[in-house]
Amino acid sequence: MPYVMNGDIRIHYEIEGSGPALIMQHGFTDNLATWYDGYVDPLKREYTLVLIDACGHGDSDKPRDTASYAMEHRVADIVAVIDELKTARAHYFRYSMGGWIGFGMARYAPDRLSSLIVGGMDAAPRKREPHPLLAPGMASRGAAAIVDLWDAPMPPALRERVLKNDMEAIRASRVDDPAYEDILPTIAVPCLLLAGDKDPIYLTAQAHAAKIPNARFVTIPGLNHAGTLFRSDLVVPRITQFLRDVA
């Protein structure tokens, strides 16, 4: 099981396929195993997939202090993996929380991006509170509290992953983060933003895509936040077409 150290934090990653590097980062409370449900098999035919467990998730370390989850640290985790693989630049696909870290990459490590694909996320500011997992009484429910946050039928494998979360680390990972709207006009690499039109962030994501010079926006009709991720049959063709156009 491959790991890389970013300071004293151990980050777990997996490699699949061959070709140009494509980093893939999962969403909040999930882990890299999510990509094996409909994403890895079609994408690894053309790309070296670098699947990363975000700090606090999966088999990466799970610090319980909020300082460990500042965006600069999250970006440094990704850069540490890229450096370990001796790759100067990589394509980057992230969903939800992963998409938020994608905007962080555009701010703090833009020279490491070949292109940026963000699903289910906008560049608006994020606040630690309010959030359901931080509400009084939620700590006593443990990881079962997360299940209610997924606004879509949860596949059994996902439910199993969610219930293994370290809730103290998950709660610590909810940190305040500023908006990234100011950097949107400065992003030089090709970008793809996509979202389901039932996702609460849909309109802002669409508006933010319009502020990026070399970006396109894709609508996944009729689907909400989690539902869009689950429809790899709709998402993967958009990703592969975008990456071929970039190439």
C-alpha positions as CSV (number, residue, x, y, z in Angstrom):
1,M,0.0,0.0,0.0
2,P,1.9,3.1,-1.2
3,Y,2.2,6.2,1.1
4,V,4.0,9.5,1.0
5,M,4.9,11.8,3.9
6,N,3.9,15.5,3.9
7,G,5.7,16.6,7.0
8,D,4.5,14.3,9.7
9,I,1.2,13.4,7.9
10,R,1.1,10.1,5.9
11,I,-1.0,10.2,2.7
12,H,-2.2,7.0,1.1
13,Y,-2.5,6.8,-2.7
14,E,-3.0,4.1,-5.4
15,I,-1.9,4.0,-9.0
16,E,-3.9,2.5,-11.9
17,G,-3.3,2.4,-15.7
18,S,-0.7,4.2,-17.9
19,G,-0.4,7.4,-19.9
20,P,-0.5,11.0,-18.8
21,A,-1.1,11.5,-15.0
22,L,-4.6,12.2,-13.9
23,I,-5.0,12.9,-10.2
24,M,-8.4,12.0,-8.7
25,Q,-9.6,13.2,-5.3
26,H,-12.8,12.1,-3.6
27,G,-15.4,14.0,-1.7
28,F,-16.0,14.7,2.0
29,T,-16.5,11.5,4.2
30,D,-15.6,9.2,1.3
31,N,-12.2,7.8,0.1
32,L,-10.4,6.8,-3.0
33,A,-12.3,3.5,-3.3
34,T,-15.2,5.5,-4.7
35,W,-13.4,5.8,-8.1
36,Y,-13.5,2.0,-8.6
37,D,-17.3,2.3,-9.1
38,G,-17.4,3.1,-12.8
39,Y,-14.4,5.5,-13.1
40,V,-11.2,3.6,-12.9
41,D,-11.8,1.0,-15.6
42,P,-12.6,3.3,-18.5
43,L,-10.1,6.1,-17.5
44,K,-7.1,3.8,-16.9
45,R,-7.0,2.8,-20.5
46,E,-5.6,6.2,-21.5
47,Y,-4.3,7.7,-18.2
48,T,-2.1,6.9,-15.2
49,L,-4.7,7.4,-12.4
50,V,-3.4,8.7,-9.2
51,L,-6.1,8.1,-6.6
52,I,-5.5,9.9,-3.3
53,D,-7.1,9.5,0.1
54,A,-7.5,13.0,1.5
55,C,-6.1,13.7,4.9
56,G,-8.6,12.6,7.5
57,H,-10.1,10.0,5.1
58,G,-9.5,6.4,4.0
59,D,-6.0,5.1,4.9
60,S,-4.4,8.5,5.1
61,D,-3.5,9.9,8.6
62,K,-6.4,11.4,10.6
63,P,-5.2,14.3,12.7
64,R,-7.9,15.7,15.0
65,D,-6.8,19.4,14.9
66,T,-8.3,21.8,12.4
67,A,-4.9,23.4,11.6
68,S,-3.9,20.2,9.8
69,Y,-6.7,20.8,7.3
70,A,-5.9,24.3,6.1
71,M,-5.9,24.5,2.3
72,E,-2.2,25.0,2.1
73,H,-1.7,21.7,3.9
74,R,-4.3,19.9,1.6
75,V,-2.5,21.2,-1.5
76,A,0.9,20.2,0.0
77,D,-0.5,16.7,0.4
78,I,-1.2,16.5,-3.3
79,V,2.1,18.0,-4.3
80,A,3.9,15.5,-2.1
81,V,2.3,12.7,-4.1
82,I,3.2,14.3,-7.4
83,D,6.8,14.8,-6.3
84,E,7.0,11.1,-5.2
85,L,5.9,10.1,-8.7
86,K,8.4,12.5,-10.2
87,T,5.7,14.1,-12.3
88,A,6.1,17.8,-13.0
89,R,2.4,18.4,-14.0
90,A,-0.8,16.4,-14.0
91,H,-4.4,16.6,-15.0
92,Y,-6.6,17.0,-12.0
93,F,-10.2,15.6,-11.4
94,R,-11.9,16.2,-8.1
95,Y,-15.5,16.0,-6.9
96,S,-17.2,18.0,-4.1
97,M,-14.6,18.5,-1.4
98,G,-12.0,17.3,-3.9
99,G,-13.2,20.1,-6.3
100,W,-12.7,22.6,-3.5
101,I,-9.1,21.4,-3.1
102,G,-8.8,21.8,-6.9
103,F,-9.4,25.5,-6.6
104,G,-6.8,25.5,-3.8
105,M,-4.3,23.9,-6.2
106,A,-5.1,26.7,-8.7
107,R,-4.1,29.2,-6.0
108,Y,-1.1,27.5,-4.3
109,A,0.3,25.2,-6.9
110,P,-0.9,26.3,-10.4
111,D,2.4,25.3,-12.0
112,R,1.6,21.6,-11.2
113,L,-1.6,21.5,-13.2
114,S,-2.0,20.5,-16.8
115,S,-5.8,20.9,-16.6
116,L,-8.4,21.2,-13.9
117,I,-11.7,19.3,-13.7
118,V,-14.1,20.2,-10.9
119,G,-17.3,18.4,-10.3
120,G,-20.0,19.4,-7.9
121,M,-18.3,22.5,-6.4
122,D,-18.1,26.2,-6.8
123,A,-15.5,28.7,-5.6
124,A,-17.6,30.4,-2.9
125,P,-16.3,30.7,0.7
126,R,-16.8,27.8,3.1
127,K,-17.5,28.2,6.8
128,R,-16.9,25.6,9.5
129,E,-20.3,26.3,11.0
130,P,-23.1,25.8,10.5
131,H,-22.7,22.2,9.4
132,P,-24.9,19.3,10.4
133,L,-22.0,17.2,11.7
134,L,-21.1,20.0,14.1
135,A,-24.6,20.4,15.5
136,P,-25.1,19.6,19.2
137,G,-25.9,16.0,19.8
138,M,-24.4,14.8,16.4
139,A,-21.2,13.6,18.0
140,S,-23.1,10.9,19.9
141,R,-24.4,9.4,16.7
142,G,-20.9,8.7,15.4
143,A,-20.4,7.9,11.7
144,A,-24.0,7.0,11.3
145,A,-24.8,10.7,11.3
146,I,-23.0,11.0,7.9
147,V,-25.4,8.6,6.1
148,D,-28.2,11.2,6.4
149,L,-26.1,13.8,4.6
150,W,-26.0,11.9,1.3
151,D,-29.0,13.1,-0.5
152,A,-29.3,10.0,-2.7
153,P,-29.7,6.2,-2.2
154,M,-26.4,5.0,-0.8
155,P,-24.8,2.0,-2.4
156,P,-23.8,-0.7,0.2
157,A,-20.1,-0.3,-0.4
158,L,-20.3,3.4,0.1
159,R,-22.3,3.0,3.3
160,E,-19.6,0.6,4.6
161,R,-16.9,3.1,3.9
162,V,-18.8,6.0,5.5
163,L,-19.4,4.1,8.7
164,K,-15.6,3.5,9.1
165,N,-14.9,7.2,9.3
166,D,-13.1,8.7,12.3
167,M,-15.7,11.2,13.3
168,E,-13.3,13.4,15.4
169,A,-11.0,13.7,12.3
170,I,-14.0,14.4,10.0
171,R,-15.3,17.1,12.3
172,A,-11.9,18.7,12.6
173,S,-11.6,18.7,8.8
174,R,-14.5,21.2,8.5
175,V,-12.5,24.4,8.5
176,D,-13.2,28.0,7.4
177,D,-11.9,28.7,4.0
178,P,-12.0,31.9,2.0
179,A,-13.5,32.3,-1.5
180,Y,-11.5,31.5,-4.5
181,E,-13.4,33.7,-6.9
182,D,-10.6,36.2,-7.1
183,I,-8.3,33.6,-8.8
184,L,-10.8,32.4,-11.4
185,P,-9.7,35.0,-14.1
186,T,-6.1,34.1,-13.5
187,I,-6.4,30.3,-14.1
188,A,-4.4,29.7,-17.2
189,V,-4.9,25.9,-17.7
190,P,-8.0,24.4,-19.5
191,C,-10.8,23.8,-17.1
192,L,-14.0,21.7,-17.0
193,L,-16.7,22.4,-14.4
194,L,-19.6,20.0,-14.2
195,A,-22.6,19.7,-11.9
196,G,-26.1,18.2,-11.8
197,D,-28.8,20.9,-12.3
198,K,-30.5,19.8,-9.0
199,D,-27.2,20.4,-7.0
200,P,-27.5,23.4,-4.7
201,I,-24.2,24.8,-6.0
202,Y,-25.3,24.4,-9.7
203,L,-25.9,28.1,-10.5
204,T,-22.9,29.5,-8.7
205,A,-20.6,26.8,-10.3
206,Q,-22.0,27.8,-13.7
207,A,-21.4,31.5,-13.0
208,H,-17.8,30.8,-11.7
209,A,-17.0,28.8,-14.8
210,A,-17.8,31.8,-16.9
211,K,-15.1,33.8,-15.1
212,I,-12.3,31.3,-16.0
213,P,-10.7,32.2,-19.4
214,N,-10.4,28.7,-20.8
215,A,-13.3,26.8,-19.2
216,R,-16.3,25.0,-20.2
217,F,-19.3,24.1,-18.1
218,V,-21.3,20.8,-18.4
219,T,-24.8,20.3,-17.0
220,I,-25.8,16.8,-15.9
221,P,-29.6,17.1,-16.1
222,G,-32.0,15.9,-13.4
223,L,-29.4,14.9,-10.8
224,N,-28.4,16.3,-7.4
225,H,-25.0,16.4,-5.8
226,A,-24.5,12.8,-4.9
227,G,-26.6,11.5,-7.8
228,T,-24.2,13.1,-10.3
229,L,-21.2,11.3,-8.8
230,F,-23.0,8.0,-8.9
231,R,-23.6,8.4,-12.7
232,S,-20.2,7.6,-14.0
233,D,-21.7,6.6,-17.3
234,L,-22.7,10.3,-17.8
235,V,-19.6,11.9,-16.2
236,V,-16.7,9.9,-17.6
237,P,-17.5,10.6,-21.3
238,R,-17.4,14.4,-20.5
239,I,-14.0,13.9,-18.8
240,T,-12.5,11.9,-21.6
241,Q,-13.7,14.2,-24.3
242,F,-12.4,17.2,-22.4
243,L,-8.9,15.6,-21.9
244,R,-8.7,14.6,-25.5
245,D,-9.5,18.1,-26.6
246,V,-6.8,19.4,-24.2
247,A,-4.3,17.0,-25.6
